[in-house]
Amino acid sequence: MSIDSHAGLADIKALESSICEIDQGKLSYRGFDINDLAEHSSIEEVSYLLLNDALPSPHEFKDFLAALKAEYSLPREIVEHITHVPREANPMAILRTLVSSLGLHDPEHDDHSIPARYRRGLRLLAKIPLIVAAIARHHDARSIVASNPDLGIAANFLHCLYGEEPDRETAHLLDTTLILYAEHELNASAFAARISAATRADTYSCLVAAISTLQGDLHGGANQRSLEMLLTMGTVTRVDEYLLPRLKAKEIIMGFGHRVYKNGDPRVPVLRKMCTSLAEKKNEMELIRVALRTEEIMLKEKGLYANVDFYSGLAFYLLGLSAKLFTCVFALARTPGYLAHIAEQRNANKLIRPRSVYVGKSNRKYTSISSR
Ligand SMILES: CC(C)(COP(=O)(O)OP(=O)(O)OC[C@H]1O[C@@H](n2cnc3c(N)ncnc32)[C@H](O)[C@@H]1OP(=O)(O)O)[C@@H](O)C(=O)NCCC(=O)NCCS
């Protein structure tokens, strides 16, 4: 039996889910089109939707925000832990370690009931952005900034990162990027979270599995690498001379191609438009021209379209984020999706344990070490 046609589990439908649908290039969360959510909603409302399978009433949303903001601080032990990690360590390795450590300080650590799991989800939604901001500040030898409970997740993250409240457009671009990143069906890291959840591992273990899987540059690491490429090209006149020899040498260009979207990633048009608007204000239009020419060449030469990471890398750069932090921001954005998958898996569980096709040697005779 061969698995060539399904290498990497491509096109295998591994389980049933009611969280996210990708149908003929259209992406929706819980039945709501991603474009509607990106235009009209907020990351808090989308998080509620992903966790509860319904949009909140005004009253439910008020309670949800209050519960979320009540978690807008880090345990003292976590703050101390951050100040002791090596400044130059990989931020994703620090995030993975600190999310694991956060589990040790969860006041409801041993409560695995559904309500406790829900509260834990809110705790993680509120605290992971604070950890990411603290990692960045520690890296730059700056002190950690306390949350502002008047701000939503995106604006508060920027406040904790820069020590000042962001303007509305900047916070809005980050909020939209978080919405577009919040969930994406059975991507590698969500699948890793589900495999852990299916063994009945606790939420923190599942998230650590997800964050570890997100780290690789074929998944969450692509946004940093694609932005670095855009900056290296720098001007539109350098794009062809940079890309063409690399394509000829069959190099992989980060931020292009997708396992599921073969005719374009539906998250790209919204992000491209927002990046262009911010780039105009920040006098960075040359980078947009570089990005557009890169898209043109990739389509002409390889038939490949830009994916979400290509423009989110650019969005994060325009927001002033350090490239080293990009994958951590992807991780904090994807947390609502991970939590929805962990809950769905736990609520109708079946251990995930596929088989492999054995292709090794057979019927070998053991001989003792002295006669080898
Ligand atoms: C995302 C990705 C892993 C999907 O992989 P996949 O579905 O397994 O697709 P394949 O690797 O089989 O690609 C098919 C062909 O296109 C080529 N290709 C795919 N993505 C490419 C890219 N970004 N740059 C150059 N060539 C690419 C492959 O080399 C392969 O060529 P071949 O048939 O000559 O061997 C892949 O497109 C990739 O590595 N992209 C860059 C990383 C990235 O942006 N990741 C974020 C995804 S959201």
The ligand as a Gaussian input file, in Angstrom:
#p B3LYP/6-31G(d) Opt

LIG

0 1
 C        2.688000      26.213000       2.460000
 C        3.405000      25.036000       1.793000
 C        4.191000      24.251000       2.870000
 C        2.362000      24.136000       1.145000
 O        3.012000      23.024000       0.728000
 P        2.330000      21.862000      -0.123000
 O        0.851000      21.955000      -0.146000
 O        2.915000      20.618000       0.410000
 O        2.787000      22.195000      -1.578000
 P        4.070000      21.594000      -2.243000
 O        5.248000      21.767000      -1.343000
 O        3.739000      20.196000      -2.693000
 O        4.231000      22.535000      -3.512000
 C        3.931000      22.191000      -4.851000
 C        5.018000      22.748000      -5.751000
 O        5.116000      24.156000      -5.630000
 C        6.395000      24.533000      -5.143000
 N        6.199000      25.552000      -4.121000
 C        5.252000      25.555000      -3.157000
 N        5.379000      26.643000      -2.395000
 C        6.414000      27.330000      -2.895000
 C        7.029000      28.523000      -2.535000
 N        6.577000      29.225000      -1.490000
 N        8.079000      28.956000      -3.259000
 C        8.534000      28.266000      -4.314000
 N        7.986000      27.107000      -4.709000
 C        6.953000      26.653000      -4.002000
 C        6.975000      23.282000      -4.510000
 O        8.379000      23.304000      -4.495000
 C        6.399000      22.214000      -5.399000
 O        7.167000      22.206000      -6.586000
 P        7.477000      20.826000      -7.344000
 O        6.135000      20.284000      -7.744000
 O        8.359000      21.236000      -8.457000
 O        8.166000      19.948000      -6.322000
 C        4.384000      25.545000       0.715000
 O        3.673000      26.264000      -0.275000
 C        5.494000      26.400000       1.301000
 O        6.528000      25.864000       1.721000
 N        5.313000      27.755000       1.324000
 C        6.293000      28.623000       1.917000
 C        6.101000      28.680000       3.440000
 C        4.888000      29.484000       3.839000
 O        4.628000      30.553000       3.314000
 N        4.164000      28.940000       4.820000
 C        2.972000      29.592000       5.350000
 C        1.736000      28.878000       4.895000
 S        0.264000      29.757000       5.372000

